[in-house]
Amino acid sequence: MADEKNRVCPVSLAGSLDNRIRRWLQNPRKILGPYVKEGMKVLDIGCGPGFFSIELAQMVGKSGSVIALDLQEGMLRKLRDKIHGTEFEGRITLHKCEKNSFGLSELVDFALAFYMVHEIPDQERFLNDIKSVLKPNGQVLIVEPPLHASKKDFEGTIRKAQDTGFIVVDRPKMFPNKAVTLQKG
């Protein structure tokens, strides 16, 4: 059953991750507005086909940048195709991570982990990877879907984050999702 719980969303479902209905239900600007400012360097963890990445690139402006990180080359290819020939091509860096490591050395102001933490078998390692790339006082927003992450599992993730040295800053309301904003301690 653990394989079922930690299965990564396949590239074949990428279209369901980036559409008008989702944009209406999960407006990226509304969700990210409190955290992302012009000039920031932002990490979009598990970026998929770029639902949040492109909006993040608009929000950070020409002086900021986005690292779009994904485990699957197919997801990164979809994002690459979307931004090819646009102003975002120079603002979004695509980065293929490994199964157990981000493989990043750059520091970021903010990280987003939207609907993907439940797919991670080793959450302690994952949280340490986030912590290692955040600037001092950097923040991460973790949002989990209602059907894939139980309240107990989500609270367990928060405890692991606190054990890793993160401080809970906020529990934003994003019904029916579970959400937490953490700051590097």
C-alpha positions in Angstrom: 0.0 0.0 0.0 2.9 2.4 0.6 3.6 2.4 -3.2 0.0 3.6 -3.8 0.4 6.3 -1.2 3.6 7.7 -2.5 2.9 7.4 -6.2 3.9 10.5 -8.3 1.3 12.0 -10.6 2.1 10.7 -14.0 2.9 12.9 -16.9 -0.1 11.6 -18.8 -2.3 13.5 -16.3 -0.5 16.8 -16.8 -3.5 18.3 -18.6 -5.6 17.9 -15.5 -3.1 19.9 -13.5 -3.3 23.0 -15.6 -6.7 24.1 -16.8 -9.2 26.9 -16.5 -11.3 25.2 -13.8 -8.3 24.7 -11.6 -7.2 28.3 -12.2 -10.6 29.4 -11.0 -10.7 27.2 -7.9 -7.0 27.7 -7.1 -6.1 31.2 -8.2 -2.3 31.3 -8.1 -2.2 35.1 -7.4 -4.6 34.8 -4.5 -2.8 31.9 -3.0 0.7 33.2 -3.5 0.1 37.0 -3.2 0.9 37.1 0.6 4.3 35.4 0.1 5.8 36.3 -3.3 7.1 39.8 -4.1 9.0 41.3 -7.0 12.7 40.5 -7.1 12.4 37.3 -5.1 14.0 33.9 -6.0 11.3 31.3 -5.7 11.4 27.4 -5.8 8.3 25.6 -7.2 8.8 22.1 -5.9 7.0 19.4 -8.0 6.2 22.0 -10.6 4.5 19.6 -13.0 3.5 21.4 -16.2 4.0 24.8 -14.6 0.5 25.8 -13.2 2.2 27.9 -10.5 5.6 28.4 -12.2 4.4 30.8 -14.9 2.4 32.9 -12.4 5.3 32.9 -10.0 7.5 34.3 -12.8 5.0 37.1 -13.4 4.9 37.9 -9.7 8.7 38.0 -9.2 9.1 40.3 -12.2 12.1 40.9 -14.3 14.4 41.2 -11.3 13.3 37.9 -9.8 13.6 34.3 -10.8 11.8 30.9 -10.4 13.4 27.5 -10.2 10.8 24.9 -11.5 11.8 21.6 -9.9 10.4 18.2 -10.9 11.3 14.6 -10.7 9.9 13.9 -14.2 11.6 15.1 -17.3 8.2 14.9 -19.1 6.7 17.5 -16.8 9.6 19.8 -17.3 9.3 19.3 -21.0 5.7 20.4 -20.9 6.7 23.6 -19.0 9.6 24.2 -21.4 7.2 24.0 -24.3 4.9 26.6 -22.6 7.6 29.1 -21.9 9.6 28.7 -25.1 9.9 32.1 -26.9 8.3 34.0 -24.0 9.7 36.5 -21.5 9.5 33.7 -18.9 12.1 31.6 -20.6 14.8 33.7 -19.0 13.1 33.9 -15.7 12.3 30.2 -15.1 15.1 27.7 -14.6 14.0 24.1 -15.2 15.7 21.6 -12.8 15.2 17.9 -12.7 15.7 16.6 -9.2 16.7 13.1 -8.1 14.4 10.8 -6.2 16.1 11.6 -2.9 17.6 15.1 -3.4 16.8 18.4 -5.0 20.4 18.7 -6.1 20.3 22.5 -5.8 23.0 24.8 -4.4 21.1 28.1 -4.9 19.3 29.8 -2.1 15.7 30.9 -2.4 13.4 33.3 -0.6 10.3 31.2 -0.8 9.4 27.6 -1.8 6.1 26.2 -2.8 5.1 22.5 -2.3 1.6 22.3 -3.6 -0.2 18.9 -3.7 2.9 16.9 -3.6 4.3 16.2 -0.1 2.0 13.2 0.2 4.0 11.7 -2.7 7.3 11.8 -0.7 8.3 8.6 1.1 11.1 10.2 3.2 9.5 13.5 4.4 12.4 14.2 6.8 14.9 14.2 4.0 12.6 16.3 1.9 12.1 18.9 4.6 15.8 19.0 5.2 16.3 19.6 1.4 13.9 22.5 1.6 15.6 23.9 4.7 19.0 23.7 3.0 17.9 25.9 0.0 16.0 28.5 1.9 17.6 31.8 2.8 17.6 32.8 6.5 14.0 33.5 7.5 12.8 32.0 4.1 9.4 30.5 4.0 7.7 27.5 2.4 4.0 27.0 1.8 2.8 23.4 1.9 -0.7 22.7 0.6 -2.1 19.2 0.5 -5.3 17.9 -1.1 -8.2 16.6 1.1 -8.3 13.1 -0.5 -4.6 12.3 -0.6 -3.5 13.5 2.8 -5.5 12.8 6.0 -5.5 15.3 8.8 -3.4 12.9 10.8 -0.8 12.6 8.0 -0.7 16.4 7.5 -0.2 17.0 11.2 2.6 14.4 11.1 4.2 16.4 8.3 4.0 19.6 10.4 5.6 17.8 13.4 8.4 16.5 11.2 8.9 20.1 9.9 9.1 21.4 13.4 11.6 18.6 14.3 13.7 19.7 11.3 13.8 23.3 12.7 10.9 25.0 10.9 8.6 27.4 12.7 4.9 27.4 11.9 4.0 30.9 10.8 0.5 30.5 9.6 -2.2 27.9 8.8 -3.9 29.7 5.8 -7.5 28.7 5.1 -7.7 27.0 1.7 -10.8 24.9 2.0 -11.0 22.0 1.4 -7.2 21.8 1.4 -4.8 21.6 4.3 -2.1 24.3 4.3 0.8 25.5 6.5 3.4 28.2 6.1 6.7 27.4 7.6 9.7 29.6 8.2 13.3 28.5 8.4 14.3 28.8 12.1 
